């Protein structure tokens, strides 16, 4: 038991020594440095605090020089050196708070020791060990220090200042002077607490801004992923439909030819087999995007106006019904379709429908009473979609949405290799224009999310 006790005591002692040594190393890094740590300009006052510190430093230099020369019986040159150094420490504290504190403490030591040697020359008393100008200078220096260094360093600097004050105060016993040690240390403690509190408040605000920024970025990222998941679910239905048609056609084709050769049967069987395997793999990869057994309160599919599982994805043939729903909400909607109307690839039809649907929804939400115009222009190489809302007739109601309607539009356009612009229009209106090519180019960019502009129907 005794050997175990000795081992335990040795381990505890080593841990305490290691912790104390680590604390000393951290403290040395905090207070034994000449690093530049400029005081940032105030948000509202700008450079006014810097000017006030410089003005106070000039007053400390003049007042301290006269005081130590007349009442402290120092030579004018030495009095100017000490008082000027204390004022310079205040200015230096604006950029290098730790060296400024060391300079102020050294000048205090020099001044207190020099003045003590001149005491007793007459019956007049003198404020010692801190002069009035020295107290003011040290207050500024400690405040500037506490605003920039960790709390442990500010407390250590205060403790060192109090220790030096106590040592000189005890050495002055029996001399005719008015002690200022207790008053000075009390004031120094107050400014250190104030500076530490202000620094903590500034750090808390900075962390809050960072956390708010991270939260907004995470919300945008989550919305982006949700929108991509929705697009993938919709395109999964389109691709699965075509792969199923290919499989059925390959199975039926041999029966449409009398006495088909074996090579044709083998090729068609291979086509059907490949289509089935591709369909299986597609459902395996993207099946997680569509829950076959949704949880309580969760819809079967996030497909806008569809409420049943596996409902057919909308196309531009349903554009009239979409516009009528908006008109039923009491809004004036004008449609303009130009060019030769023709069937488009399913992905283009679906994306165009969703873009119009989202733009109408945003106009209803953010531009109450505004007139809405929907234009579809069939170009030789694609489809141009344009939705314009005029000036709202009243303030928009508070929105509870995520505010990322334009993000989904851009995702769909980028997926098809098209282009899109969204910007404010005349007199507080908003305009969304998208071009969807018939066939995406071979070097079409991947899904990319430019920064969506704020305002309007975003």
C-alpha positions in Angstrom: 0.0 0.0 0.0 2.8 2.4 0.8 4.5 1.8 -2.6 1.1 2.4 -4.3 0.7 5.6 -2.3 4.1 6.8 -3.3 3.4 6.1 -7.0 0.0 7.9 -6.8 1.5 10.9 -5.1 4.3 11.1 -7.7 1.8 10.9 -10.6 -0.4 13.7 -9.1 2.7 15.9 -8.5 3.9 15.4 -12.0 0.4 16.3 -13.4 0.3 19.5 -11.3 3.8 20.5 -12.3 3.0 19.8 -15.9 -0.2 21.9 -15.7 1.5 24.7 -13.9 4.4 24.6 -16.5 1.9 24.7 -19.3 0.1 27.7 -17.8 3.4 29.5 -17.4 4.3 28.8 -21.1 0.9 30.1 -22.2 1.3 33.2 -20.0 4.7 33.8 -21.4 3.4 33.7 -25.0 0.7 36.2 -24.0 2.8 38.7 -22.2 6.3 38.2 -23.6 5.7 39.3 -27.1 6.0 42.4 -29.3 3.3 41.4 -31.8 1.2 44.0 -33.5 -2.4 44.0 -32.4 -3.9 47.3 -33.6 -7.1 48.6 -32.0 -9.8 48.4 -34.7 -11.7 51.6 -35.4 -15.1 51.9 -33.7 -18.1 51.0 -35.7 -19.9 54.3 -35.0 -17.1 56.6 -33.7 -14.5 55.5 -36.3 -11.1 56.9 -35.3 -12.4 59.1 -32.4 -11.1 56.8 -29.7 -7.6 56.9 -31.1 -7.8 60.7 -31.1 -9.0 60.8 -27.5 -6.1 58.5 -26.4 -3.5 60.7 -28.2 -5.1 63.8 -26.6 -5.0 62.2 -23.1 -1.3 61.2 -23.7 -0.4 64.8 -24.5 -2.1 65.9 -21.2 -0.3 63.2 -19.2 3.0 64.3 -20.6 2.5 68.0 -19.7 0.9 67.4 -16.4 3.3 64.6 -15.3 6.3 66.6 -16.2 5.2 69.6 -14.2 4.1 67.5 -11.2 7.4 65.5 -10.9 9.5 68.6 -11.5 7.7 70.8 -8.9 6.5 68.4 -6.3 8.7 65.3 -6.9 11.9 67.4 -7.1 13.1 65.7 -10.2 15.2 67.5 -12.8 13.2 68.8 -15.8 14.9 66.4 -18.2 14.2 63.3 -16.1 10.6 64.4 -15.4 10.0 64.9 -19.1 11.5 61.5 -19.9 9.3 59.6 -17.4 6.1 61.6 -18.2 6.7 61.5 -21.9 7.3 57.8 -21.8 4.1 57.2 -19.9 2.2 59.3 -22.6 4.0 57.4 -25.3 3.0 54.1 -23.7 -0.6 55.1 -24.1 -0.2 55.8 -27.8 1.8 52.6 -28.2 -1.0 50.7 -26.6 -3.2 51.4 -29.6 -1.0 49.1 -31.8 1.2 47.0 -29.4 -0.7 46.6 -26.1 1.7 44.2 -24.4 5.0 46.2 -25.0 3.1 49.3 -24.0 2.2 47.7 -20.6 5.8 46.7 -20.1 7.0 50.2 -20.9 4.5 51.8 -18.6 5.5 49.4 -15.7 9.2 50.1 -16.3 8.6 53.9 -16.2 6.5 53.5 -13.1 9.4 51.6 -11.4 11.9 54.3 -12.5 9.7 57.2 -11.4 8.8 55.6 -8.0 12.4 54.8 -7.2 13.7 58.2 -8.3 11.0 60.2 -6.4 11.5 58.1 -3.3 15.2 59.1 -3.2 14.1 62.8 -3.2 11.5 62.5 -0.4 12.2 64.4 2.8 13.8 67.4 1.2 11.0 69.5 2.8 7.9 69.0 4.9 5.6 68.8 1.9 4.0 65.5 1.2 3.8 63.9 -2.2 1.5 61.3 -3.8 3.5 58.1 -4.1 4.2 55.6 -5.5 1.7 56.5 -8.3 1.4 60.0 -9.5 -1.9 61.4 -10.8 -0.6 61.4 -14.3 0.9 57.9 -13.9 -2.5 56.5 -12.7 -4.2 58.0 -15.7 -1.6 56.6 -18.1 -1.7 53.1 -16.5 -5.5 53.1 -16.7 -5.4 53.7 -20.4 -2.7 51.1 -20.9 -4.5 48.4 -18.9 -7.8 49.1 -20.7 -6.2 48.8 -24.1 -4.4 45.6 -23.0 -7.6 44.0 -21.6 -9.5 44.8 -24.9 -7.0 42.7 -27.0 -5.5 39.9 -24.9 -7.1 36.9 -23.3 -8.5 37.2 -19.8 -5.7 35.3 -18.2 -3.1 37.7 -19.6 -5.1 40.7 -18.5 -5.4 39.3 -14.9 -1.7 38.4 -14.9 -0.8 42.0 -15.9 -3.0 43.4 -13.2 -1.5 41.1 -10.6 2.1 42.1 -11.7 1.1 45.8 -11.5 -0.4 45.3 -8.0 2.7 43.5 -6.9 5.0 46.3 -8.0 2.7 48.8 -6.3 2.7 46.9 -3.0 6.5 46.5 -3.0 7.1 50.3 -3.5 4.3 51.2 -1.1 5.9 49.0 1.7 9.3 50.6 1.0 8.0 54.1 1.7 7.1 53.5 5.3 8.2 56.5 7.5 8.4 58.9 4.6 6.1 62.0 4.3 3.9 61.0 1.4 0.2 60.4 0.6 -0.1 56.7 -0.5 -1.9 56.1 -3.7 -1.3 52.3 -3.9 -4.8 51.2 -2.8 -6.6 53.8 -5.0 -4.5 53.0 -8.0 -4.9 49.2 -7.7 -8.7 49.6 -7.2 -9.0 51.7 -10.3 -6.8 49.3 -12.3 -9.0 46.4 -11.3 -12.1 48.3 -12.5 -10.7 49.0 -15.9 -9.4 45.5 -16.4 -12.9 44.1 -15.6 -14.4 46.6 -18.0 -12.0 45.8 -20.8 -12.4 42.1 -20.3 -16.2 42.4 -20.4 -16.1 44.5 -23.6 -13.7 42.0 -25.2 -16.0 39.1 -24.3 -18.9 41.0 -25.7 -17.0 41.7 -29.0 -16.0 38.0 -29.2 -19.5 36.8 -28.6 -20.8 39.1 -31.3 -18.1 37.9 -33.7 -18.9 34.3 -33.0 -22.6 35.0 -33.4 -22.0 36.5 -36.8 -19.9 33.5 -37.8 -22.5 31.1 -36.6 -25.2 33.0 -38.4 -23.2 32.9 -41.6 -22.5 29.2 -41.2 -26.2 28.6 -40.6 -27.2 30.5 -43.7 -24.7 28.6 -45.8 -25.8 25.3 -44.4 -29.5 26.2 -45.0 -28.6 27.2 -48.6 -26.7 23.9 -49.1 -29.5 21.9 -47.6 -32.1 23.6 -49.9 -29.8 23.0 -52.9 -29.6 19.3 -52.1 -33.3 19.0 -51.5 -33.9 20.7 -54.9 -31.5 18.4 -56.7 -33.2 15.4 -55.0 -36.5 16.6 -56.3 -35.2 17.1 -59.8 -33.6 13.6 -59.6 -36.9 12.0 -58.5 -38.8 13.7 -61.4 -36.2 12.7 -64.0 -36.1 9.2 -62.6 -39.8 8.9 -63.6 -39.1 10.2 -67.1 -36.0 7.9 -67.7 -37.7 4.9 -66.1 -40.7 5.3 -68.5 -38.5 5.4 -71.6 -36.4 2.4 -70.5 -39.6 0.5 -69.9 -40.9 1.4 -73.4 -37.6 0.2 -74.9 -37.8 -3.1 -73.0 -41.4 -3.7 -74.2 -40.7 -2.7 -77.8 -37.7 -5.1 -77.9 -39.9 -7.9 -76.5 -42.7 -7.3 -79.0 -40.5 -6.6 -82.1 -39.8 -10.3 -83.0 -43.5 -11.0 -83.2 -44.0 -8.3 -85.8 -41.7 -10.0 -88.3 -42.6 -13.3 -90.0 -39.8 -15.9 -89.4 -37.3 -13.4 -87.8 -33.7 -14.6 -88.1 -31.9 -15.9 -85.0 -29.5 -12.9 -85.1 -32.4 -10.5 -84.9 -33.9 -12.4 -82.0 -30.6 -12.4 -80.1 -30.0 -8.7 -80.7 -33.5 -7.8 -79.6 -33.2 -10.0 -76.6 -29.9 -8.3 -75.7 -31.5 -4.9 -76.1 -34.3 -5.9 -73.8 -32.0 -7.4 -71.3 -29.8 -4.3 -71.2 -32.8 -2.1 -70.8 -34.1 -4.1 -67.9 -30.6 -4.1 -66.2 -30.3 -0.4 -66.7 -33.8 0.1 -65.3 -32.9 -2.0 -62.3 -29.7 -0.1 -61.7 -31.4 3.2 -62.1 -34.1 2.3 -59.5 -31.4 0.9 -57.2 -29.3 4.1 -57.3 -32.2 6.6 -57.2 -34.7 4.6 -55.3 -33.6 6.2 -52.0 -34.9 9.5 -53.4 -38.5 8.3 -53.5 -39.7 6.6 -50.3 -42.1 3.8 -51.0 -43.4 4.0 -47.4 -43.4 7.6 -46.4 -43.5 8.6 -42.8 -46.5 10.2 -41.0 -47.4 13.5 -42.6 -44.9 13.0 -45.5 -46.3 13.1 -49.0 -45.5 10.3 -51.4 -43.8 12.6 -53.9 -42.7 16.2 -53.8 -44.0 17.0 -57.2 -45.7 20.3 -56.7 -49.4 19.8 -57.5 -49.3 15.9 -57.5 -50.6 14.2 -54.4 -50.5 10.5 -55.5 -47.5 8.2 -55.7 -46.0 7.7 -59.2 -48.2 10.4 -60.7 -47.2 11.3 -64.3 -44.8 14.3 -64.4 -46.4 17.5 -65.8 -45.6 18.9 -69.2 -46.4 22.1 -71.0 -49.8 20.6 -72.0 -50.9 21.4 -68.5 -49.7 25.0 -68.6 -53.2 26.3 -69.1 -54.5 24.6 -66.0 -51.5 26.1 -64.0 -52.4 29.6 -65.3 -56.0 29.1 -64.5 -55.2 28.2 -60.9 -53.2 31.4 -60.6 -56.1 33.4 -62.0 -58.4 31.7 -59.6 -56.3 33.3 -56.8 -57.4 36.7 -58.1 -54.4 37.6 -60.2 -54.2 38.8 -63.8 -52.1 36.4 -65.8 -51.4 36.8 -69.6 -49.9 34.0 -71.7 -48.1 34.6 -74.9 -46.9 31.6 -77.0 -45.0 32.3 -80.2 -43.2 30.1 -82.7 -44.2 26.7 -84.0 -45.3 24.7 -81.1 -43.9 21.2 -81.1 -43.2 18.3 -78.7 -40.0 18.8 -76.7 -37.9 16.2 -74.8 -39.5 15.2 -71.5 -36.8 16.8 -69.4 -37.2 20.2 -71.2 -41.0 20.0 -70.9 -40.8 19.2 -67.2 -38.2 21.9 -66.4 -40.1 24.6 -68.3 -43.3 23.7 -66.5 -41.5 23.8 -63.1 -39.9 27.1 -63.9 -43.2 28.7 -64.8 -44.8 27.2 -61.7 -42.1 28.5 -59.4 -42.1 31.9 -60.9 -45.9 32.2 -60.6 -45.7 31.0 -57.0 -43.0 33.6 -56.2 -45.0 36.4 -57.9 -48.1 35.5 -55.8 -46.0 35.5 -52.7 -43.8 38.6 -53.2 -45.7 40.8 -55.6 -49.3 41.0 -54.4 -51.7 42.5 -57.0 -49.0 42.7 -59.8 -49.9 41.7 -63.3 -48.0 38.6 -64.5 -47.0 37.8 -68.1 -45.9 34.3 -69.2 -44.2 34.0 -72.6 -43.1 30.8 -74.3 -41.0 31.2 -77.5 -40.3 28.1 -79.5 -36.9 28.6 -81.1 -35.3 26.3 -83.7 -32.9 24.9 -81.1 -34.9 25.1 -77.9 -37.5 26.9 -75.8 -37.3 30.3 -74.2 -39.4 30.9 -71.1 -40.0 34.4 -69.8 -42.1 35.3 -66.7 -42.5 39.0 -65.8 -44.4 40.5 -62.9 -45.2 44.2 -62.7 -45.1 46.5 -59.7 -47.0 45.2 -56.7 -50.0 47.1 -55.5 -49.2 46.6 -51.8 -46.5 45.3 -49.4 -45.8 41.6 -49.5 -46.9 39.5 -46.5 -44.2 37.9 -44.3 -42.8 34.8 -46.1 -42.2 31.6 -44.2 -40.3 29.9 -47.0 -36.6 29.3 -47.3 -36.3 32.0 -50.0 -34.5 29.8 -52.6 -37.0 29.7 -55.4 -34.5 30.9 -58.0 -32.0 28.2 -56.9 -34.2 25.4 -58.2 -34.8 27.2 -61.5 -31.0 27.6 -62.0 -30.4 23.9 -61.1 -32.9 22.8 -63.8 -31.5 25.1 -66.4 -27.9 24.2 -65.7 -28.8 20.5 -65.9 -30.0 21.0 -69.4 -27.1 23.2 -70.5 -29.2 26.3 -70.8 -29.0 29.8 -69.6 -31.0 31.9 -67.2 -31.2 35.4 -65.9 -33.3 36.8 -63.0 -33.3 40.5 -62.1 -35.5 43.3 -61.1 -37.7 44.8 -63.8 -39.2 48.3 -64.4 -40.8 49.9 -61.3 -40.2 47.3 -58.7 -41.1 44.4 -61.0 -39.1 41.2 -61.6 -38.2 39.2 -64.7 -37.1 35.6 -65.1 -35.8 34.5 -68.5 -34.6 30.9 -69.2 -33.5 29.2 -72.4 -33.7 25.4 -72.6 -32.0 23.8 -75.6 -33.6 20.8 -77.3 -30.4 18.8 -77.0 -27.9 19.7 -74.3 -24.4 20.2 -75.7 -21.9 17.5 -75.1 -19.8 19.8 -72.9 -22.8 21.0 -70.9 -21.6 22.1 -67.5 -22.6 20.1 -64.4 -25.0 21.4 -61.9 -23.7 24.7 -60.7 -25.3 27.3 -58.5 -24.6 30.9 -59.1 -25.5 33.3 -56.3 -29.2 34.1 -56.6 -30.0 37.8 -56.5 -32.1 39.1 -53.7 -35.4 40.8 -54.0 -38.3 40.5 -56.5 -39.5 37.0 -56.8 -36.5 35.3 -55.3 
